[in-house]
Amino acid sequence: MKELPQSILFCCDHNAVRSPMAEGIMKKFYGTGTYVQSVGVKNDLEIDGFCVAVCQEIDVELSRHRSRSFDEMEQWGDDLSSFDLVVALSPASQRRALELTRVFHLEVEYWPIMDPTGLGETRAAKLDSYRQTRDQIIKHLTARWGTPQEIT
């Protein structure tokens, strides 16, 4: 179990499913003591409706999330070097994070989180896939930082 970082950046391919889930769940579980943001390699999708639905099941509100890319993050004044930890949730985002952080002394971790998009034929099957992704993220968070403080 490690101490919570001062600041953490979650990243995935589009900042529409995995990284917003991780950002929202991290904030709910561990409160506001850690600055938490998320980005994607690209910003070409809006927040995914199934992602919003399965997070609402655990009282994590994501409907107002606005997707953004690494490039936009820099333009909006969030400097990558100001984060203590970058957690990549997809191989493409891990490559991009390592590329962008090679000049900084910055820890980049890779958590292999399933991409639920495109899985499942029915609404129920799709929701199950998204729940699996959500639960994988929860498992990684609690393995890394312990039992959630459940701050509401």
N, CA and C atoms as an extended XYZ file, in Angstrom:
456
Properties=species:S:1:pos:R:3:atomname:S:1:resname:S:1:resid:I:1 pbc="F F F"
N         0.840       -1.180        0.000 N   MET     1
C         0.000        0.000        0.000 CA  MET     1
C         0.884        1.242        0.000 C   MET     1
N         0.595        2.147       -0.910 N   LYS     2
C         1.412        3.347       -1.008 CA  LYS     2
C         0.642        4.564       -0.530 C   LYS     2
N         1.397        5.606       -0.223 N   GLU     3
C         0.789        6.868        0.179 CA  GLU     3
C         0.152        7.512       -1.046 C   GLU     3
N        -0.946        8.214       -0.822 N   LEU     4
C        -1.603        8.899       -1.935 CA  LEU     4
C        -0.687        9.987       -2.485 C   LEU     4
N        -0.622       10.110       -3.814 N   PRO     5
C         0.189       11.185       -4.392 CA  PRO     5
C        -0.506       12.540       -4.218 C   PRO     5
N         0.258       13.605       -4.349 N   GLN     6
C        -0.321       14.963       -4.312 CA  GLN     6
C        -1.190       15.194       -5.545 C   GLN     6
N        -0.735       14.637       -6.679 N   SER     7
C        -1.456       14.835       -7.936 CA  SER     7
C        -1.286       13.612       -8.826 C   SER     7
N        -2.360       13.267       -9.514 N   ILE     8
C        -2.358       12.077      -10.359 CA  ILE     8
C        -3.111       12.373      -11.653 C   ILE     8
N        -2.583       11.847      -12.736 N   LEU     9
C        -3.210       11.997      -14.045 CA  LEU     9
C        -3.508       10.604      -14.594 C   LEU     9
N        -4.774       10.342      -14.891 N   PHE    10
C        -5.167        9.094      -15.545 CA  PHE    10
C        -5.277        9.366      -17.033 C   PHE    10
N        -4.793        8.430      -17.846 N   CYS    11
C        -4.909        8.638      -19.286 CA  CYS    11
C        -5.301        7.345      -19.996 C   CYS    11
N        -6.052        7.514      -21.084 N   CYS    12
C        -6.434        6.386      -21.944 CA  CYS    12
C        -6.484        6.896      -23.385 C   CYS    12
N        -7.171        6.192      -24.243 N   ASP    13
C        -7.136        6.557      -25.669 CA  ASP    13
C        -7.918        7.827      -26.004 C   ASP    13
N        -9.150        7.946      -25.486 N   HIS    14
C       -10.026        9.053      -25.899 CA  HIS    14
C       -10.532        9.920      -24.754 C   HIS    14
N       -10.232        9.577      -23.503 N   ASN    15
C       -10.739       10.301      -22.338 CA  ASN    15
C       -12.269       10.313      -22.350 C   ASN    15
N       -12.852        9.167      -22.725 N   ALA    16
C       -14.308        9.067      -22.808 CA  ALA    16
C       -14.867        7.928      -21.944 C   ALA    16
N       -14.012        6.957      -21.545 N   VAL    17
C       -14.501        5.821      -20.753 CA  VAL    17
C       -13.582        5.555      -19.558 C   VAL    17
N       -12.419        4.964      -19.822 N   ARG    18
C       -11.573        4.479      -18.726 CA  ARG    18
C       -10.974        5.576      -17.852 C   ARG    18
N       -10.348        6.573      -18.453 N   SER    19
C        -9.710        7.594      -17.611 CA  SER    19
C       -10.715        8.483      -16.864 C   SER    19
N       -11.872        8.860      -17.469 N   PRO    20
C       -12.845        9.605      -16.649 CA  PRO    20
C       -13.398        8.755      -15.502 C   PRO    20
N       -13.593        7.440      -15.758 N   MET    21
C       -14.044        6.543      -14.686 CA  MET    21
C       -13.032        6.568      -13.545 C   MET    21
N       -11.766        6.401      -13.894 N   ALA    22
C       -10.708        6.366      -12.875 CA  ALA    22
C       -10.638        7.689      -12.118 C   ALA    22
N       -10.761        8.804      -12.845 N   GLU    23
C       -10.728       10.123      -12.208 CA  GLU    23
C       -11.887       10.268      -11.216 C   GLU    23
N       -13.095        9.948      -11.659 N   GLY    24
C       -14.278       10.096      -10.813 CA  GLY    24
C       -14.256        9.188       -9.598 C   GLY    24
N       -13.861        7.941       -9.807 N   ILE    25
C       -13.831        6.974       -8.697 CA  ILE    25
C       -12.731        7.342       -7.698 C   ILE    25
N       -11.582        7.769       -8.205 N   MET    26
C       -10.474        8.193       -7.329 CA  MET    26
C       -10.930        9.350       -6.428 C   MET    26
N       -11.605       10.330       -7.026 N   LYS    27
C       -12.068       11.487       -6.248 CA  LYS    27
C       -13.071       11.049       -5.182 C   LYS    27
N       -13.982       10.149       -5.541 N   LYS    28
C       -14.993        9.684       -4.583 CA  LYS    28
C       -14.341        8.894       -3.449 C   LYS    28
N       -13.437        7.981       -3.795 N   PHE    29
C       -12.834        7.091       -2.808 CA  PHE    29
C       -11.843        7.785       -1.880 C   PHE    29
N       -11.050        8.708       -2.423 N   TYR    30
C        -9.933        9.240       -1.641 CA  TYR    30
C       -10.015       10.741       -1.398 C   TYR    30
N       -11.136       11.353       -1.781 N   GLY    31
C       -11.366       12.745       -1.428 CA  GLY    31
C       -10.559       13.742       -2.218 C   GLY    31
N       -10.468       14.929       -1.663 N   THR    32
C        -9.883       16.045       -2.405 CA  THR    32
C        -8.431       16.321       -2.019 C   THR    32
N        -7.843       15.449       -1.226 N   GLY    33
C        -6.445       15.643       -0.829 CA  GLY    33
C        -5.481       15.461       -1.986 C   GLY    33
N        -5.936       14.787       -3.024 N   THR    34
C        -5.110       14.553       -4.210 CA  THR    34
C        -5.764       15.265       -5.391 C   THR    34
N        -4.953       16.011       -6.150 N   TYR    35
C        -5.429       16.655       -7.375 CA  TYR    35
C        -5.505       15.575       -8.451 C   TYR    35
N        -6.691       15.354       -9.022 N   VAL    36
C        -6.901       14.262       -9.971 CA  VAL    36
C        -7.443       14.821      -11.288 C   VAL    36
N        -6.808       14.432      -12.387 N   GLN    37
C        -7.262       14.825      -13.720 CA  GLN    37
C        -7.190       13.613      -14.639 C   GLN    37
N        -7.789       13.750      -15.821 N   SER    38
C        -7.677       12.682      -16.813 CA  SER    38
C        -7.592       13.285      -18.210 C   SER    38
N        -6.915       12.553      -19.095 N   VAL    39
C        -6.765       12.980      -20.490 CA  VAL    39
C        -6.761       11.749      -21.389 C   VAL    39
N        -6.866       12.016      -22.676 N   GLY    40
C        -6.753       10.955      -23.674 CA  GLY    40
C        -5.637       11.268      -24.645 C   GLY    40
N        -5.217       10.253      -25.391 N   VAL    41
C        -4.242       10.479      -26.459 CA  VAL    41
C        -4.897       11.413      -27.483 C   VAL    41
N        -6.175       11.145      -27.764 N   LYS    42
C        -6.957       11.988      -28.671 CA  LYS    42
C        -8.195       12.461      -27.921 C   LYS    42
N        -8.771       13.547      -28.405 N   ASN    43
C       -10.061       13.984      -27.885 CA  ASN    43
C       -11.015       14.019      -29.064 C   ASN    43
N       -11.574       12.857      -29.389 N   ASP    44
C       -12.478       12.799      -30.533 CA  ASP    44
C       -13.823       12.188      -30.169 C   ASP    44
N       -14.036       11.947      -28.860 N   LEU    45
C       -15.302       11.374      -28.404 CA  LEU    45
C       -15.785       12.121      -27.172 C   LEU    45
N       -17.096       12.192      -27.010 N   GLU    46
C       -17.679       12.735      -25.782 CA  GLU    46
C       -17.691       11.627      -24.725 C   GLU    46
N       -17.961       11.991      -23.499 N   ILE    47
C       -18.082       10.995      -22.424 CA  ILE    47
C       -19.128        9.953      -22.837 C   ILE    47
N       -18.823        8.702      -22.600 N   ASP    48
C       -19.654        7.578      -23.027 CA  ASP    48
C       -20.837        7.397      -22.079 C   ASP    48
N       -22.032        7.254      -22.634 N   GLY    49
C       -23.254        7.118      -21.832 CA  GLY    49
C       -23.266        5.897      -20.927 C   GLY    49
N       -22.718        4.773      -21.408 N   PHE    50
C       -22.661        3.570      -20.569 CA  PHE    50
C       -21.708        3.790      -19.397 C   PHE    50
N       -20.642        4.505      -19.663 N   CYS    51
C       -19.661        4.849      -18.619 CA  CYS    51
C       -20.349        5.683      -17.530 C   CYS    51
N       -21.123        6.674      -17.942 N   VAL    52
C       -21.855        7.521      -16.996 CA  VAL    52
C       -22.825        6.661      -16.176 C   VAL    52
N       -23.533        5.749      -16.855 N   ALA    53
C       -24.545        4.910      -16.193 CA  ALA    53
C       -23.941        4.005      -15.123 C   ALA    53
N       -22.845        3.298      -15.445 N   VAL    54
C       -22.289        2.358      -14.458 CA  VAL    54
C       -21.594        3.086      -13.310 C   VAL    54
N       -21.143        4.305      -13.551 N   CYS    55
C       -20.555        5.076      -12.453 CA  CYS    55
C       -21.637        5.659      -11.552 C   CYS    55
N       -22.790        5.997      -12.131 N   GLN    56
C       -23.906        6.478      -11.312 CA  GLN    56
C       -24.343        5.405      -10.321 C   GLN    56
N       -24.190        4.137      -10.693 N   GLU    57
C       -24.554        3.031       -9.799 CA  GLU    57
C       -23.773        3.078       -8.487 C   GLU    57
N       -22.586        3.671       -8.521 N   ILE    58
C       -21.779        3.778       -7.300 CA  ILE    58
C       -21.650        5.247       -6.853 C   ILE    58
N       -22.616        6.055       -7.279 N   ASP    59
C       -22.665        7.473       -6.896 CA  ASP    59
C       -21.458        8.281       -7.348 C   ASP    59
N       -20.962        7.982       -8.538 N   VAL    60
C       -19.902        8.788       -9.143 CA  VAL    60
C       -20.537        9.482      -10.349 C   VAL    60
N       -20.560       10.790      -10.309 N   GLU    61
C       -21.218       11.600      -11.339 CA  GLU    61
C       -20.219       11.985      -12.438 C   GLU    61
N       -20.460       11.516      -13.663 N   LEU    62
C       -19.545       11.824      -14.766 CA  LEU    62
C       -20.208       12.568      -15.919 C   LEU    62
N       -21.493       12.862      -15.813 N   SER    63
C       -22.206       13.428      -16.966 CA  SER    63
C       -21.667       14.794      -17.395 C   SER    63
N       -21.020       15.515      -16.496 N   ARG    64
C       -20.477       16.841      -16.860 CA  ARG    64
C       -19.030       16.770      -17.335 C   ARG    64
N       -18.462       15.582      -17.380 N   HIS    65
C       -17.066       15.443      -17.811 CA  HIS    65
C       -16.898       15.933      -19.247 C   HIS    65
N       -15.837       16.698      -19.480 N   ARG    66
C       -15.489       17.124      -20.835 CA  ARG    66
C       -14.170       16.460      -21.220 C   ARG    66
N       -14.200       15.714      -22.309 N   SER    67
C       -13.001       15.003      -22.749 CA  SER    67
C       -11.936       15.986      -23.230 C   SER    67
N       -10.684       15.625      -22.970 N   ARG    68
C        -9.575       16.442      -23.470 CA  ARG    68
C        -8.360       15.568      -23.729 C   ARG    68
N        -7.480       16.069      -24.573 N   SER    69
C        -6.273       15.328      -24.955 CA  SER    69
C        -5.070       15.863      -24.176 C   SER    69
N        -3.949       15.157      -24.295 N   PHE    70
C        -2.699       15.621      -23.686 CA  PHE    70
C        -2.375       17.037      -24.180 C   PHE    70
N        -2.531       17.265      -25.482 N   ASP    71
C        -2.200       18.570      -26.068 CA  ASP    71
C        -3.081       19.671      -25.488 C   ASP    71
N        -4.395       19.397      -25.376 N   GLU    72
C        -5.311       20.394      -24.813 CA  GLU    72
C        -4.998       20.652      -23.344 C   GLU    72
N        -4.619       19.622      -22.626 N   MET    73
C        -4.282       19.775      -21.217 CA  MET    73
C        -3.169       20.813      -21.067 C   MET    73
N        -2.148       20.680      -21.905 N   GLU    74
C        -1.025       21.628      -21.871 CA  GLU    74
C        -1.496       23.038      -22.233 C   GLU    74
N        -2.367       23.126      -23.262 N   GLN    75
C        -2.889       24.438      -23.678 CA  GLN    75
C        -3.702       25.084      -22.559 C   GLN    75
N        -4.388       24.275      -21.768 N   TRP    76
C        -5.238       24.797      -20.691 CA  TRP    76
C        -4.458       25.038      -19.408 C   TRP    76
N        -3.139       24.855      -19.480 N   GLY    77
C        -2.307       25.238      -18.351 CA  GLY    77
C        -1.989       24.155      -17.338 C   GLY    77
N        -2.403       22.913      -17.613 N   ASP    78
C        -2.020       21.812      -16.723 CA  ASP    78
C        -0.720       21.226      -17.263 C   ASP    78
N         0.370       21.516      -16.586 N   ASP    79
C         1.667       21.042      -17.044 CA  ASP    79
C         1.885       19.598      -16.591 C   ASP    79
N         2.234       18.742      -17.524 N   LEU    80
C         2.437       17.328      -17.229 CA  LEU    80
C         3.465       17.126      -16.118 C   LEU    80
N         4.477       17.970      -16.101 N   SER    81
C         5.544       17.810      -15.104 CA  SER    81
C         5.059       18.126      -13.686 C   SER    81
N         3.874       18.714      -13.559 N   SER    82
C         3.379       19.038      -12.219 CA  SER    82
C         2.677       17.857      -11.550 C   SER    82
N         2.491       16.758      -12.279 N   PHE    83
C         1.856       15.578      -11.692 CA  PHE    83
C         2.910       14.676      -11.056 C   PHE    83
N         2.545       14.073       -9.906 N   ASP    84
C         3.450       13.132       -9.227 CA  ASP    84
C         3.403       11.761       -9.884 C   ASP    84
N         2.235       11.420      -10.425 N   LEU    85
C         2.034       10.078      -10.960 CA  LEU    85
C         1.126       10.151      -12.177 C   LEU    85
N         1.513        9.433      -13.224 N   VAL    86
C         0.657        9.279      -14.398 CA  VAL    86
C         0.299        7.801      -14.483 C   VAL    86
N        -0.997        7.508      -14.530 N   VAL    87
C        -1.455        6.127      -14.662 CA  VAL    87
C        -2.086        5.968      -16.036 C   VAL    87
N        -1.450        5.147      -16.855 N   ALA    88
C        -1.951        4.872      -18.202 CA  ALA    88
C        -2.845        3.635      -18.155 C   ALA    88
N        -4.006        3.736      -18.773 N   LEU    89
C        -4.982        2.647      -18.735 CA  LEU    89
C        -5.104        1.941      -20.080 C   LEU    89
N        -4.260        2.321      -21.030 N   SER    90
C        -4.238        1.668      -22.343 CA  SER    90
C        -2.807        1.712      -22.873 C   SER    90
N        -2.448        0.766      -23.755 N   PRO    91
C        -1.086        0.759      -24.305 CA  PRO    91
C        -0.733        2.056      -25.050 C   PRO    91
N        -1.667        2.594      -25.824 N   ALA    92
C        -1.384        3.828      -26.579 CA  ALA    92
C        -1.124        5.004      -25.643 C   ALA    92
N        -1.902        5.081      -24.563 N   SER    93
C        -1.702        6.200      -23.628 CA  SER    93
C        -0.407        6.019      -22.833 C   SER    93
N        -0.025        4.769      -22.586 N   GLN    94
C         1.250        4.530      -21.907 CA  GLN    94
C         2.410        5.018      -22.784 C   GLN    94
N         2.356        4.681      -24.086 N   ARG    95
C         3.411        5.133      -25.009 CA  ARG    95
C         3.483        6.660      -25.041 C   ARG    95
N         2.329        7.311      -25.157 N   ARG    96
C         2.277        8.782      -25.226 CA  ARG    96
C         2.786        9.397      -23.925 C   ARG    96
N         2.373        8.845      -22.796 N   ALA    97
C         2.811        9.379      -21.501 CA  ALA    97
C         4.329        9.242      -21.344 C   ALA    97
N         4.863        8.086      -21.723 N   LEU    98
C         6.315        7.878      -21.614 CA  LEU    98
C         7.066        8.825      -22.545 C   LEU    98
N         6.530        9.037      -23.735 N   GLU    99
C         7.100        9.963      -24.707 CA  GLU    99
C         7.155       11.382      -24.131 C   GLU    99
N         6.044       11.821      -23.558 N   LEU   100
C         5.928       13.188      -23.052 CA  LEU   100
C         6.672       13.410      -21.739 C   LEU   100
N         6.936       12.339      -20.990 N   THR   101
C         7.548       12.512      -19.665 CA  THR   101
C         9.019       12.133      -19.633 C   THR   101
N         9.612       11.757      -20.765 N   ARG   102
C        11.007       11.305      -20.686 CA  ARG   102
C        11.946       12.383      -20.186 C   ARG   102
N        11.568       13.652      -20.308 N   VAL   103
C        12.434       14.726      -19.814 CA  VAL   103
C        12.182       15.052      -18.336 C   VAL   103
N        11.131       14.478      -17.754 N   PHE   104
C        10.802       14.740      -16.349 CA  PHE   104
C        11.111       13.515      -15.502 C   PHE   104
N        11.321       13.733      -14.227 N   HIS   105
C        11.409       12.610      -13.290 CA  HIS   105
C         9.994       12.343      -12.816 C   HIS   105
N         9.286       11.555      -13.564 N   LEU   106
C         7.875       11.355      -13.313 CA  LEU   106
C         7.562        9.875      -13.402 C   LEU   106
N         6.806        9.389      -12.448 N   GLU   107
C         6.441        7.983      -12.434 CA  GLU   107
C         5.259        7.745      -13.371 C   GLU   107
N         5.423        6.794      -14.295 N   VAL   108
C         4.326        6.392      -15.181 CA  VAL   108
C         4.029        4.927      -14.896 C   VAL   108
N         2.807        4.649      -14.494 N   GLU   109
C         2.379        3.274      -14.232 CA  GLU   109
C         1.408        2.848      -15.316 C   GLU   109
N         1.436        1.555      -15.636 N   TYR   110
C         0.472        1.027      -16.598 CA  TYR   110
C        -0.455        0.054      -15.896 C   TYR   110
N        -1.751        0.317      -15.967 N   TRP   111
C        -2.774       -0.598      -15.460 CA  TRP   111
C        -3.542       -1.120      -16.661 C   TRP   111
N        -3.440       -2.414      -16.970 N   PRO   112
C        -4.162       -2.954      -18.137 CA  PRO   112
C        -5.664       -3.053      -17.859 C   PRO   112
N        -6.393       -2.036      -18.262 N   ILE   113
C        -7.835       -1.972      -18.044 CA  ILE   113
C        -8.547       -2.252      -19.360 C   ILE   113
N        -9.507       -3.168      -19.314 N   MET   114
C       -10.250       -3.572      -20.493 CA  MET   114
C       -11.024       -2.387      -21.093 C   MET   114
N       -10.996       -2.287      -22.423 N   ASP   115
C       -11.805       -1.295      -23.131 CA  ASP   115
C       -13.162       -1.932      -23.427 C   ASP   115
N       -14.238       -1.452      -22.784 N   PRO   116
C       -15.534       -2.107      -22.944 CA  PRO   116
C       -16.294       -1.688      -24.206 C   PRO   116
N       -15.813       -0.664      -24.895 N   THR   117
C       -16.544       -0.188      -26.072 CA  THR   117
C       -16.546       -1.277      -27.134 C   THR   117
N       -17.673       -1.464      -27.749 N   GLY   118
C       -17.777       -2.489      -28.792 CA  GLY   118
C       -18.049       -3.887      -28.266 C   GLY   118
N       -18.115       -4.059      -26.956 N   LEU   119
C       -18.405       -5.376      -26.387 CA  LEU   119
C       -19.887       -5.457      -26.034 C   LEU   119
N       -20.471       -6.628      -26.235 N   GLY   120
C       -21.868       -6.846      -25.850 CA  GLY   120
C       -22.833       -6.434      -26.951 C   GLY   120
N       -23.825       -7.281      -27.181 N   GLU   121
C       -24.823       -7.015      -28.225 CA  GLU   121
C       -26.005       -6.225      -27.684 C   GLU   121
N       -26.436       -6.555      -26.478 N   THR   122
C       -27.624       -5.919      -25.908 CA  THR   122
C       -27.201       -4.836      -24.915 C   THR   122
N       -28.141       -3.996      -24.526 N   ARG   123
C       -27.854       -2.961      -23.526 CA  ARG   123
C       -27.342       -3.595      -22.232 C   ARG   123
N       -27.997       -4.680      -21.802 N   ALA   124
C       -27.590       -5.362      -20.561 CA  ALA   124
C       -26.168       -5.904      -20.670 C   ALA   124
N       -25.841       -6.500      -21.813 N   ALA   125
C       -24.492       -7.057      -22.019 CA  ALA   125
C       -23.449       -5.942      -22.059 C   ALA   125
N       -23.796       -4.824      -22.694 N   LYS   126
C       -22.875       -3.677      -22.738 CA  LYS   126
C       -22.628       -3.142      -21.328 C   LYS   126
N       -23.715       -2.991      -20.561 N   LEU   127
C       -23.559       -2.501      -19.187 CA  LEU   127
C       -22.678       -3.435      -18.362 C   LEU   127
N       -22.819       -4.737      -18.572 N   ASP   128
C       -21.960       -5.707      -17.870 CA  ASP   128
C       -20.487       -5.484      -18.207 C   ASP   128
N       -20.187       -5.236      -19.482 N   SER   129
C       -18.804       -4.978      -19.899 CA  SER   129
C       -18.253       -3.724      -19.223 C   SER   129
N       -19.066       -2.685      -19.197 N   TYR   130
C       -18.631       -1.438      -18.564 CA  TYR   130
C       -18.455       -1.608      -17.056 C   TYR   130
N       -19.323       -2.423      -16.440 N   ARG   131
C       -19.163       -2.702      -15.004 CA  ARG   131
C       -17.850       -3.433      -14.740 C   ARG   131
N       -17.490       -4.361      -15.637 N   GLN   132
C       -16.215       -5.085      -15.475 CA  GLN   132
C       -15.054       -4.097      -15.509 C   GLN   132
N       -15.108       -3.155      -16.441 N   THR   133
C       -14.055       -2.137      -16.545 CA  THR   133
C       -14.011       -1.292      -15.273 C   THR   133
N       -15.185       -0.835      -14.817 N   ARG   134
C       -15.275       -0.042      -13.584 CA  ARG   134
C       -14.683       -0.833      -12.409 C   ARG   134
N       -15.045       -2.098      -12.310 N   ASP   135
C       -14.583       -2.920      -11.191 CA  ASP   135
C       -13.081       -3.206      -11.269 C   ASP   135
N       -12.537       -3.301      -12.485 N   GLN   136
C       -11.081       -3.455      -12.644 CA  GLN   136
C       -10.366       -2.212      -12.104 C   GLN   136
N       -10.911       -1.052      -12.428 N   ILE   137
C       -10.319        0.206      -11.952 CA  ILE   137
C       -10.365        0.251      -10.420 C   ILE   137
N       -11.517       -0.099       -9.852 N   ILE   138
C       -11.663       -0.112       -8.385 CA  ILE   138
C       -10.643       -1.059       -7.751 C   ILE   138
N       -10.464       -2.235       -8.356 N   LYS   139
C        -9.509       -3.218       -7.832 CA  LYS   139
C        -8.080       -2.645       -7.818 C   LYS   139
N        -7.701       -1.979       -8.904 N   HIS   140
C        -6.367       -1.366       -8.977 CA  HIS   140
C        -6.217       -0.241       -7.954 C   HIS   140
N        -7.236        0.604       -7.833 N   LEU   141
C        -7.170        1.717       -6.878 CA  LEU   141
C        -7.011        1.204       -5.450 C   LEU   141
N        -7.825        0.222       -5.075 N   THR   142
C        -7.767       -0.264       -3.687 CA  THR   142
C        -6.496       -1.079       -3.425 C   THR   142
N        -5.984       -1.767       -4.442 N   ALA   143
C        -4.720       -2.489       -4.275 CA  ALA   143
C        -3.576       -1.494       -4.043 C   ALA   143
N        -3.651       -0.350       -4.690 N   ARG   144
C        -2.588        0.650       -4.625 CA  ARG   144
C        -2.696        1.525       -3.372 C   ARG   144
N        -3.959        1.942       -3.028 N   TRP   145
C        -4.124        2.935       -1.957 CA  TRP   145
C        -5.045        2.493       -0.827 C   TRP   145
N        -5.454        1.237       -0.824 N   GLY   146
C        -6.224        0.742        0.317 CA  GLY   146
C        -7.715        1.013        0.242 C   GLY   146
N        -8.385        0.629        1.305 N   THR   147
C        -9.832        0.764        1.395 CA  THR   147
C       -10.259        2.214        1.222 C   THR   147
N       -11.254        2.463        0.386 N   PRO   148
C       -11.712        3.836        0.156 CA  PRO   148
C       -12.192        4.487        1.432 C   PRO   148
N       -12.018        5.795        1.487 N   GLN   149
C       -12.505        6.557        2.622 CA  GLN   149
C       -13.982        6.878        2.460 C   GLN   149
N       -14.531        6.599        1.263 N   GLU   150
C       -15.955        6.842        0.964 CA  GLU   150
C       -16.396        8.248        1.364 C   GLU   150
N       -15.748        9.210        0.792 N   ILE   151
C       -16.118       10.603        1.015 CA  ILE   151
C       -17.201       10.960        0.021 C   ILE   151
N       -18.276       11.523        0.494 N   THR   152
C       -19.374       11.859       -0.440 CA  THR   152
C       -19.461       13.364       -0.620 C   THR   152
